[in-house]
């Protein structure tokens, strides 16, 4: 049965607003870390722990998210968690001391974990309901939200240095995004895959299956690769490649720009070639391209290798989220938590390897992580929105 394209666009724009909201909220407080560091008189170690607290809260939210997804559904959970993110942004601006700020950021991580699962469940349901790919473009709007937050922070700094004023404006924008999105989101009945409904009727929370664990491993290795490029590419260009100072930031820029462009186009690739091939070949390209760049050395080969990473891993997380959502809220929550764990543990692992050997070997771990995604992808049961729904549920 064909549905009016306008219905698809209406739901897609609402879910995109959630992705934009999450990227905007995270980048808003991250952009003001220097001001928070000064106001709270934090050391470098305390600031690092503050950053870790958000990720730790998100990673630890798995049991809570699974329960809330079953009881509230993705639509209501998205609404509640988005409201909490706005309130926590204001609470952070008013935090009187470091322990309170640490608690607020940890709770922010839990809310991030809830919204992350809810919005990806909505995105996966959108693809299943309308038999059209959309998840990669939705993930691109997360980056757009981060960019908008950076521009707002820059503009607010020209007007006032007060964090409270900045966060108040940001919270108003968050509420407006949520007000736009909420009436247009898929209902709970629409947003739950048929396979997940059957499993929920058969049992409650259960031990994850081997298939779910393979998805989680693919997500973890994928986020290790993504996170490491953001955290270590500039240092690699500076210390190992000895690039000119003005080219050092180009590592992050190349990865980010290529990844956003690839995500804008990846839904078309998914329709043409399928998620399985995109993830396997993409992650293999990322790992191989980076490994060759490490062997070749030099600024240009390194930037080309970084571009391969951005291109290759762009569709990994969207595709894995779609596959996990088809298995139900518990699988989706666990896969999201494992992804957050990879994002947290990856940079630290690379730092440990680099300290024990060299940063070249640390970046080799990143290449190996990308190749590990390709291996995990061979064990995942992939679904394609354009496929026959009966066959896809088997």
C-alpha positions as CSV (number, residue, x, y, z in Angstrom):
1,X,0.0,0.0,0.0
2,X,1.4,3.4,-1.0
3,X,1.2,6.2,1.5
4,X,1.2,9.9,0.8
5,X,4.8,11.2,0.5
6,X,3.8,14.2,2.6
7,X,3.2,11.9,5.6
8,X,6.7,10.5,5.3
9,X,8.2,13.9,5.1
10,X,6.2,15.2,8.0
11,X,7.4,12.4,10.3
12,X,10.9,12.6,8.9
13,X,11.2,16.3,9.7
14,X,9.9,15.7,13.3
15,X,12.4,12.9,14.0
16,X,15.2,15.0,12.4
17,X,14.3,17.7,14.9
18,X,15.0,15.3,17.7
19,X,18.4,14.4,16.2
20,X,19.1,18.1,15.8
21,X,18.0,18.8,19.4
22,X,20.4,16.2,20.8
23,X,23.4,17.5,18.9
24,X,22.5,21.1,19.7
25,X,22.1,20.4,23.5
26,X,25.4,18.5,23.8
27,X,27.4,21.0,21.8
28,X,25.9,23.9,23.7
29,X,27.4,23.0,27.1
30,X,30.5,21.5,25.5
31,X,31.2,24.8,23.8
32,X,31.1,26.6,27.2
33,X,33.5,24.3,29.0
34,X,36.2,26.9,29.3
35,X,33.7,29.3,31.0
36,X,32.4,26.5,33.3
37,X,36.0,25.6,34.1
38,X,36.8,29.2,35.1
39,X,33.6,29.7,37.1
40,X,33.8,26.5,39.0
41,X,37.7,26.7,39.3
42,X,38.3,23.3,37.9
43,X,41.6,21.5,37.3
44,X,42.3,19.7,34.1
45,X,41.6,16.4,35.8
46,X,38.3,17.6,37.2
47,X,37.3,18.8,33.7
48,X,38.2,15.4,32.2
49,X,36.1,13.7,34.9
50,X,33.2,16.0,34.1
51,X,33.4,15.0,30.4
52,X,33.5,11.3,31.4
53,X,30.5,11.7,33.7
54,X,28.2,12.4,30.7
55,X,29.3,9.3,28.8
56,X,29.2,7.2,31.9
57,X,25.6,8.2,32.6
58,X,24.7,7.4,29.0
59,X,26.4,4.0,29.1
60,X,24.9,3.1,32.5
61,X,21.4,4.1,31.4
62,X,20.8,0.8,29.5
63,X,18.5,-1.0,32.1
64,X,16.5,2.2,32.7
65,X,16.1,2.9,29.0
66,X,14.9,-0.6,28.2
67,X,12.2,-0.4,30.9
68,X,11.1,3.1,29.9
69,X,10.9,2.1,26.3
70,X,8.5,-0.7,27.2
71,X,6.4,1.4,29.5
72,X,6.3,4.8,27.7
73,X,7.1,4.0,24.1
74,X,9.6,5.9,22.0
75,X,7.3,8.9,21.4
76,X,6.7,9.7,25.1
77,X,10.2,8.8,26.1
78,X,11.6,11.2,23.5
79,X,9.4,14.0,24.9
80,X,10.3,13.4,28.5
81,X,14.0,13.0,27.9
82,X,14.1,16.1,25.7
83,X,12.4,18.2,28.4
84,X,15.0,16.9,30.9
85,X,17.8,17.9,28.6
86,X,16.5,21.5,28.6
87,X,16.1,21.5,32.3
88,X,19.5,20.1,32.9
89,X,21.1,22.7,30.7
90,X,19.6,25.4,32.9
91,X,20.7,23.5,36.0
92,X,24.2,23.3,34.8
93,X,24.3,27.1,34.3
94,X,23.2,27.5,37.9
95,X,25.4,24.8,39.5
96,X,27.1,26.4,42.5
97,X,30.0,24.0,42.8
98,X,31.8,21.0,41.1
99,X,29.9,18.1,42.8
100,X,26.6,19.6,41.7
101,X,27.9,20.1,38.2
102,X,29.2,16.5,38.2
103,X,25.7,15.2,39.2
104,X,24.0,17.4,36.6
105,X,26.3,16.2,33.8
106,X,25.8,12.5,34.9
107,X,22.0,12.9,34.8
108,X,22.4,14.7,31.4
109,X,24.2,11.5,30.2
110,X,21.2,9.4,31.3
111,X,18.8,11.7,29.5
112,X,21.1,11.6,26.4
113,X,20.9,7.8,26.5
114,X,17.1,7.8,26.7
115,X,16.7,10.3,23.8
116,X,19.3,8.5,21.7
117,X,17.4,5.2,21.9
118,X,14.0,6.8,21.5
119,X,14.9,8.9,18.4
120,X,16.7,6.0,16.7
121,X,13.7,3.8,17.4
122,X,11.5,6.4,15.7
123,X,13.9,6.6,12.8
124,X,14.0,2.8,12.3
125,X,10.2,2.7,12.5
126,X,9.9,5.4,9.9
127,X,12.0,3.3,7.5
128,X,9.9,0.2,8.2
129,X,6.6,1.9,8.0
130,X,7.2,3.7,4.7
131,X,9.7,1.3,3.2
132,X,12.2,4.1,2.5
133,X,15.7,4.7,3.9
134,X,16.1,7.8,6.1
135,X,18.4,7.0,9.0
136,X,21.6,8.3,7.5
137,X,20.2,11.7,6.8
138,X,18.7,11.8,10.3
139,X,22.2,11.2,11.8
140,X,23.5,14.0,9.6
141,X,21.1,16.4,11.3
142,X,22.7,15.6,14.6
143,X,25.9,17.1,13.2
144,X,23.9,20.1,11.9
145,X,22.6,20.6,15.4
146,X,26.1,20.6,16.8
147,X,27.1,23.2,14.2
148,X,24.2,25.4,15.0
149,X,25.1,25.3,18.7
150,X,28.7,26.3,17.9
151,X,27.5,29.2,15.9
152,X,25.1,30.3,18.7
153,X,27.9,30.1,21.3
154,X,30.1,32.2,19.1
155,X,27.3,34.8,18.6
156,X,26.4,34.9,22.3
157,X,30.0,35.4,23.2
158,X,29.9,38.7,21.2
159,X,26.9,39.9,23.2
160,X,27.6,38.5,26.7
161,X,30.0,36.2,28.5
162,X,27.2,35.0,30.9
163,X,26.7,31.3,30.6
164,X,23.2,31.6,32.1
165,X,22.0,34.0,29.3
166,X,23.5,31.7,26.7
167,X,21.9,28.5,28.1
168,X,18.5,30.3,28.5
169,X,18.5,31.2,24.8
170,X,19.6,27.6,24.0
171,X,16.8,26.1,26.2
172,X,14.2,28.2,24.5
173,X,15.4,26.9,21.1
174,X,15.3,23.3,22.4
175,X,11.7,23.7,23.6
176,X,10.7,25.1,20.2
177,X,12.3,22.1,18.4
178,X,10.5,19.8,20.8
179,X,7.2,21.6,20.2
180,X,7.6,21.2,16.5
181,X,8.6,17.5,16.7
182,X,6.2,16.1,19.3
183,X,2.8,16.3,17.4
184,X,4.4,14.8,14.2
185,X,6.2,11.8,15.7
186,X,5.0,8.3,15.0
187,X,2.6,6.9,17.6
188,X,3.8,4.1,19.8
189,X,1.8,1.6,17.8
190,X,3.4,2.8,14.6
191,X,6.9,3.0,16.0
192,X,7.3,-0.6,17.3
193,X,8.4,-3.2,14.7
194,X,6.2,-6.3,14.3
195,X,9.0,-8.6,15.3
196,X,9.7,-6.6,18.5
197,X,6.0,-6.7,19.4
198,X,5.9,-10.5,19.1
199,X,9.0,-10.9,21.3
200,X,7.6,-8.5,23.9
201,X,4.4,-10.6,24.1
202,X,6.5,-13.7,24.6
203,X,8.8,-12.5,27.3
204,X,10.0,-9.5,29.3
205,X,13.6,-8.4,29.7
206,X,15.9,-11.3,28.8
207,X,19.5,-12.0,28.2
208,X,20.8,-10.5,24.9
209,X,21.0,-12.9,22.0
210,X,24.2,-13.6,20.1
211,X,22.9,-11.5,17.3
212,X,22.3,-8.6,19.6
213,X,25.9,-8.9,20.9
214,X,27.3,-8.9,17.4
215,X,25.3,-5.7,16.7
216,X,26.7,-4.2,19.9
217,X,30.2,-5.1,19.0
218,X,29.8,-3.6,15.6
219,X,28.5,-0.4,17.2
220,X,31.3,-0.3,19.8
221,X,34.1,-0.7,17.2
222,X,32.4,1.8,15.0
223,X,32.2,4.4,17.7
224,X,35.8,3.7,18.7
225,X,36.7,4.6,15.2
226,X,34.6,7.8,15.0
227,X,35.6,9.0,18.4
228,X,39.3,8.4,18.0
229,X,39.4,10.4,14.8
230,X,38.0,13.4,16.6
231,X,40.3,13.1,19.6
232,X,43.6,12.0,18.0
233,X,43.7,13.1,14.4
234,X,45.0,16.6,15.2
235,X,47.7,15.3,17.5
236,X,48.8,12.7,14.9
237,X,49.2,15.3,12.2
238,X,51.2,17.5,14.6
239,X,53.5,15.1,16.3
240,X,53.9,12.2,13.8
241,X,53.3,13.7,10.4
242,X,54.8,17.1,11.5
243,X,52.2,19.0,9.5
244,X,52.3,22.8,9.4
245,X,50.4,24.4,12.2
246,X,47.6,25.7,10.0
247,X,47.0,22.1,8.6
248,X,46.7,20.4,12.0
249,X,43.0,21.1,12.4
250,X,42.3,19.8,8.9
251,X,42.3,16.2,10.3
252,X,39.0,16.7,12.2
253,X,37.6,18.9,9.4
254,X,38.2,16.3,6.7
255,X,36.7,13.5,8.7
256,X,33.7,15.6,9.7
257,X,32.9,17.1,6.3
258,X,33.3,13.8,4.4
259,X,31.1,12.0,7.0
260,X,28.3,14.6,6.9
261,X,28.3,14.5,3.1
262,X,28.3,10.7,3.0
263,X,25.5,10.5,5.5
264,X,23.4,12.8,3.3
265,X,23.9,10.4,0.4
266,X,24.1,7.1,2.2
267,X,20.3,6.4,2.2
268,X,20.4,6.3,-1.5
269,X,23.3,3.9,-1.4
270,X,21.5,1.7,1.2
271,X,18.4,1.5,-1.1
272,X,20.6,0.5,-4.1
273,X,23.1,-1.9,-2.4
274,X,21.6,-2.8,1.0
275,X,22.8,-2.2,4.5
276,X,25.0,-5.3,4.7
277,X,27.2,-4.4,1.8
278,X,27.4,-0.7,2.8
279,X,28.6,-1.6,6.3
280,X,31.0,-4.3,5.2
281,X,32.7,-2.5,2.4
282,X,32.5,0.9,4.1
283,X,34.3,-0.3,7.3
284,X,36.8,-2.2,5.2
285,X,37.5,1.0,3.3
286,X,38.0,2.9,6.5
287,X,40.4,0.4,8.0
288,X,42.4,-0.2,4.9
289,X,42.6,3.4,3.9
290,X,43.8,4.5,7.3
291,X,46.3,1.6,7.5
292,X,47.8,2.6,4.2
293,X,48.0,6.2,5.3
294,X,49.9,5.2,8.4
295,X,52.4,3.2,6.3
296,X,52.8,6.0,3.7
297,X,53.2,9.0,6.0
298,X,53.0,12.6,4.8
299,X,50.3,15.1,5.1
300,X,48.4,14.3,1.9
301,X,48.3,10.5,2.3
302,X,47.2,11.1,6.0
303,X,44.3,13.4,5.0
304,X,43.3,10.9,2.3
305,X,43.3,8.1,4.9
306,X,41.2,10.2,7.3
307,X,38.8,10.9,4.4
308,X,38.4,7.2,3.9
309,X,37.5,6.8,7.5
310,X,34.8,9.5,7.3
311,X,33.4,8.0,4.1
312,X,33.6,4.4,5.3
313,X,32.1,4.7,8.8
314,X,29.4,7.3,7.9
315,X,26.6,4.7,7.5
316,X,27.8,2.2,10.1
317,X,25.9,3.6,13.2
318,X,22.7,4.4,11.3
319,X,22.5,0.9,9.7
320,X,23.3,-0.9,13.0
321,X,20.6,1.2,14.8
322,X,18.1,0.1,12.2
323,X,19.0,-3.6,12.6
324,X,18.9,-3.3,16.5
325,X,15.5,-1.5,16.5
326,X,14.0,-4.4,14.6
327,X,15.0,-6.7,17.5
328,X,13.1,-4.6,20.1
329,X,13.8,-1.9,22.7
330,X,16.1,-4.1,24.9
331,X,18.4,-4.8,21.9
332,X,18.3,-1.2,20.8
333,X,19.1,0.1,24.3
334,X,22.0,-2.4,24.8
335,X,23.5,-1.6,21.4
336,X,23.3,2.1,22.1
337,X,25.0,1.6,25.5
338,X,27.8,-0.4,23.9
339,X,28.2,2.3,21.3
340,X,28.6,4.9,24.1
341,X,31.1,2.6,25.9
342,X,33.2,2.4,22.7
343,X,33.1,6.2,22.4
344,X,34.3,6.5,25.9
345,X,36.9,3.6,26.0
346,X,38.3,4.2,22.5
347,X,40.3,7.4,23.1
348,X,41.6,6.1,26.4
349,X,42.7,2.8,24.8
350,X,44.5,4.6,22.0
351,X,46.2,6.8,24.5
352,X,47.4,3.8,26.5
353,X,48.7,2.1,23.3
354,X,50.4,5.3,22.2
355,X,52.0,5.8,25.6
356,X,53.3,2.2,25.6
357,X,54.5,2.3,22.0
358,X,53.8,5.3,19.7
359,X,50.8,7.2,18.3
360,X,51.3,5.3,15.0
361,X,50.4,2.1,16.8
362,X,47.6,3.9,18.6
363,X,46.1,4.9,15.2
364,X,46.6,1.3,14.0
365,X,44.2,0.3,16.7
366,X,41.7,2.6,15.1
367,X,42.2,0.9,11.7
368,X,41.8,-2.5,13.3
369,X,38.6,-1.3,15.0
370,X,37.2,-0.3,11.6
371,X,38.1,-3.7,10.1
372,X,36.5,-5.4,13.1
373,X,33.2,-3.7,12.2
374,X,33.4,-5.4,8.8
375,X,33.9,-8.8,10.5
376,X,31.0,-8.2,12.9
377,X,28.8,-7.2,10.0
378,X,29.0,-10.6,8.5
379,X,27.2,-12.0,11.6
380,X,24.4,-9.5,11.7
381,X,20.9,-10.1,10.2
382,X,20.3,-7.0,8.2
383,X,16.9,-5.6,7.1
384,X,16.2,-3.4,4.1
385,X,13.3,-1.0,4.2
386,X,12.4,-1.6,0.6
387,X,12.4,-5.4,1.2
388,X,9.3,-7.5,1.5
389,X,8.1,-7.0,5.1
390,X,7.2,-10.6,5.6
391,X,10.6,-11.8,4.5
392,X,12.4,-9.2,6.6
393,X,10.6,-10.4,9.7
394,X,11.8,-14.0,9.3
